[in-house]
Amino acid sequence: MPLLLLLALSLSGCVRVRAAMAVDANDLISGTLEIATVQVKPEEVGPALNVPAELSSQVTMEPYKADGYVGQTVRFNQLSFDQMRTLTESISSFTSRYRLNFRRSGDIVSLAGVADLSQLRPDGVDVQLKIAFPGPIGRTNGELEMDSNISWKLNAGRITDITATSQYSSGSGMSWMRWVLLVGAGAVGTALIVLALALFTHRHNRRKERMAEYV
């Protein structure tokens, strides 16, 4: 099932794709995508992306602008593998060239993919992928950042294979801290702030409830 890497927005130009995602124990994927190209003219706003109507309650978009790049930030919440495929195919016509496949066999979830950047010039290409699993990593050709977090920095002018396996059973869950660390490692500071505030508010309310019991 193709998942993502929308890297062929401009084969002859400069492109930025930064993906940070977490797979939970129920094989649902949440995360953030930054998809942008270099702004040449003031009126340029980057690639036009479309979200399928059936995913509108789980996927949001907002303008992205940083370091001379313009485009879209796509946030998605608890998408199944099939739903992620639908999202990918709706915003990229190059999924046969850039692909990730997730498969489950018992307690083993495997990731196999390829990113063909052979036609992109090195200048201005910034392509990064970060994935967190709810269980330990068995093997991978990416950089292991924690027991279950992996990252890849993909180079222009090359075809890169992406592989990993993780072992976990349904319902094992994923900690808030693991996801915060993953997002913090990527260029998605806003999502990190939202998560931190939500966690702080939850704890603050719990303390107030406990104090009220003694009044």
Secondary structure as a PSIPRED ss2 file (coil, helix, strand):
# PSIPRED VFORMAT (PSIPRED V4.0)

   1 M C   1.000  0.000  0.000
   2 P C   1.000  0.000  0.000
   3 L C   1.000  0.000  0.000
   4 L C   1.000  0.000  0.000
   5 L C   1.000  0.000  0.000
   6 L C   1.000  0.000  0.000
   7 L C   1.000  0.000  0.000
   8 A C   1.000  0.000  0.000
   9 L C   1.000  0.000  0.000
  10 S C   1.000  0.000  0.000
  11 L C   1.000  0.000  0.000
  12 S C   1.000  0.000  0.000
  13 G C   1.000  0.000  0.000
  14 C C   1.000  0.000  0.000
  15 V E   0.000  0.000  1.000
  16 R E   0.000  0.000  1.000
  17 V E   0.000  0.000  1.000
  18 R E   0.000  0.000  1.000
  19 A E   0.000  0.000  1.000
  20 A E   0.000  0.000  1.000
  21 M E   0.000  0.000  1.000
  22 A E   0.000  0.000  1.000
  23 V E   0.000  0.000  1.000
  24 D C   1.000  0.000  0.000
  25 A C   1.000  0.000  0.000
  26 N C   1.000  0.000  0.000
  27 D C   1.000  0.000  0.000
  28 L C   1.000  0.000  0.000
  29 I E   0.000  0.000  1.000
  30 S E   0.000  0.000  1.000
  31 G E   0.000  0.000  1.000
  32 T E   0.000  0.000  1.000
  33 L E   0.000  0.000  1.000
  34 E E   0.000  0.000  1.000
  35 I E   0.000  0.000  1.000
  36 A E   0.000  0.000  1.000
  37 T E   0.000  0.000  1.000
  38 V E   0.000  0.000  1.000
  39 Q C   1.000  0.000  0.000
  40 V C   1.000  0.000  0.000
  41 K C   1.000  0.000  0.000
  42 P C   1.000  0.000  0.000
  43 E C   1.000  0.000  0.000
  44 E C   1.000  0.000  0.000
  45 V C   1.000  0.000  0.000
  46 G C   1.000  0.000  0.000
  47 P C   1.000  0.000  0.000
  48 A C   1.000  0.000  0.000
  49 L C   1.000  0.000  0.000
  50 N C   1.000  0.000  0.000
  51 V C   1.000  0.000  0.000
  52 P C   1.000  0.000  0.000
  53 A H   0.000  1.000  0.000
  54 E H   0.000  1.000  0.000
  55 L H   0.000  1.000  0.000
  56 S C   1.000  0.000  0.000
  57 S C   1.000  0.000  0.000
  58 Q C   1.000  0.000  0.000
  59 V E   0.000  0.000  1.000
  60 T E   0.000  0.000  1.000
  61 M E   0.000  0.000  1.000
  62 E E   0.000  0.000  1.000
  63 P E   0.000  0.000  1.000
  64 Y E   0.000  0.000  1.000
  65 K E   0.000  0.000  1.000
  66 A E   0.000  0.000  1.000
  67 D C   1.000  0.000  0.000
  68 G C   1.000  0.000  0.000
  69 Y E   0.000  0.000  1.000
  70 V E   0.000  0.000  1.000
  71 G E   0.000  0.000  1.000
  72 Q E   0.000  0.000  1.000
  73 T E   0.000  0.000  1.000
  74 V E   0.000  0.000  1.000
  75 R E   0.000  0.000  1.000
  76 F E   0.000  0.000  1.000
  77 N E   0.000  0.000  1.000
  78 Q E   0.000  0.000  1.000
  79 L E   0.000  0.000  1.000
  80 S C   1.000  0.000  0.000
  81 F H   0.000  1.000  0.000
  82 D H   0.000  1.000  0.000
  83 Q H   0.000  1.000  0.000
  84 M H   0.000  1.000  0.000
  85 R H   0.000  1.000  0.000
  86 T H   0.000  1.000  0.000
  87 L H   0.000  1.000  0.000
  88 T H   0.000  1.000  0.000
  89 E H   0.000  1.000  0.000
  90 S H   0.000  1.000  0.000
  91 I H   0.000  1.000  0.000
  92 S C   1.000  0.000  0.000
  93 S C   1.000  0.000  0.000
  94 F C   1.000  0.000  0.000
  95 T C   1.000  0.000  0.000
  96 S C   1.000  0.000  0.000
  97 R C   1.000  0.000  0.000
  98 Y E   0.000  0.000  1.000
  99 R E   0.000  0.000  1.000
 100 L E   0.000  0.000  1.000
 101 N E   0.000  0.000  1.000
 102 F E   0.000  0.000  1.000
 103 R E   0.000  0.000  1.000
 104 R E   0.000  0.000  1.000
 105 S E   0.000  0.000  1.000
 106 G C   1.000  0.000  0.000
 107 D C   1.000  0.000  0.000
 108 I E   0.000  0.000  1.000
 109 V E   0.000  0.000  1.000
 110 S E   0.000  0.000  1.000
 111 L E   0.000  0.000  1.000
 112 A E   0.000  0.000  1.000
 113 G E   0.000  0.000  1.000
 114 V E   0.000  0.000  1.000
 115 A E   0.000  0.000  1.000
 116 D E   0.000  0.000  1.000
 117 L C   1.000  0.000  0.000
 118 S C   1.000  0.000  0.000
 119 Q C   1.000  0.000  0.000
 120 L C   1.000  0.000  0.000
 121 R C   1.000  0.000  0.000
 122 P C   1.000  0.000  0.000
 123 D C   1.000  0.000  0.000
 124 G C   1.000  0.000  0.000
 125 V C   1.000  0.000  0.000
 126 D E   0.000  0.000  1.000
 127 V E   0.000  0.000  1.000
 128 Q E   0.000  0.000  1.000
 129 L E   0.000  0.000  1.000
 130 K E   0.000  0.000  1.000
 131 I E   0.000  0.000  1.000
 132 A E   0.000  0.000  1.000
 133 F C   1.000  0.000  0.000
 134 P C   1.000  0.000  0.000
 135 G C   1.000  0.000  0.000
 136 P C   1.000  0.000  0.000
 137 I E   0.000  0.000  1.000
 138 G E   0.000  0.000  1.000
 139 R E   0.000  0.000  1.000
 140 T E   0.000  0.000  1.000
 141 N C   1.000  0.000  0.000
 142 G C   1.000  0.000  0.000
 143 E E   0.000  0.000  1.000
 144 L E   0.000  0.000  1.000
 145 E C   1.000  0.000  0.000
 146 M C   1.000  0.000  0.000
 147 D C   1.000  0.000  0.000
 148 S C   1.000  0.000  0.000
 149 N E   0.000  0.000  1.000
 150 I E   0.000  0.000  1.000
 151 S E   0.000  0.000  1.000
 152 W E   0.000  0.000  1.000
 153 K E   0.000  0.000  1.000
 154 L E   0.000  0.000  1.000
 155 N C   1.000  0.000  0.000
 156 A C   1.000  0.000  0.000
 157 G C   1.000  0.000  0.000
 158 R C   1.000  0.000  0.000
 159 I E   0.000  0.000  1.000
 160 T E   0.000  0.000  1.000
 161 D E   0.000  0.000  1.000
 162 I E   0.000  0.000  1.000
 163 T E   0.000  0.000  1.000
 164 A E   0.000  0.000  1.000
 165 T E   0.000  0.000  1.000
 166 S E   0.000  0.000  1.000
 167 Q E   0.000  0.000  1.000
 168 Y C   1.000  0.000  0.000
 169 S C   1.000  0.000  0.000
 170 S C   1.000  0.000  0.000
 171 G C   1.000  0.000  0.000
 172 S C   1.000  0.000  0.000
 173 G C   1.000  0.000  0.000
 174 M C   1.000  0.000  0.000
 175 S C   1.000  0.000  0.000
 176 W H   0.000  1.000  0.000
 177 M H   0.000  1.000  0.000
 178 R H   0.000  1.000  0.000
 179 W H   0.000  1.000  0.000
 180 V H   0.000  1.000  0.000
 181 L H   0.000  1.000  0.000
 182 L H   0.000  1.000  0.000
 183 V H   0.000  1.000  0.000
 184 G H   0.000  1.000  0.000
 185 A H   0.000  1.000  0.000
 186 G C   1.000  0.000  0.000
 187 A C   1.000  0.000  0.000
 188 V C   1.000  0.000  0.000
 189 G H   0.000  1.000  0.000
 190 T H   0.000  1.000  0.000
 191 A H   0.000  1.000  0.000
 192 L H   0.000  1.000  0.000
 193 I H   0.000  1.000  0.000
 194 V H   0.000  1.000  0.000
 195 L H   0.000  1.000  0.000
 196 A H   0.000  1.000  0.000
 197 L H   0.000  1.000  0.000
 198 A H   0.000  1.000  0.000
 199 L H   0.000  1.000  0.000
 200 F H   0.000  1.000  0.000
 201 T H   0.000  1.000  0.000
 202 H H   0.000  1.000  0.000
 203 R H   0.000  1.000  0.000
 204 H H   0.000  1.000  0.000
 205 N H   0.000  1.000  0.000
 206 R H   0.000  1.000  0.000
 207 R H   0.000  1.000  0.000
 208 K H   0.000  1.000  0.000
 209 E H   0.000  1.000  0.000
 210 R H   0.000  1.000  0.000
 211 M H   0.000  1.000  0.000
 212 A H   0.000  1.000  0.000
 213 E C   1.000  0.000  0.000
 214 Y C   1.000  0.000  0.000
 215 V C   1.000  0.000  0.000
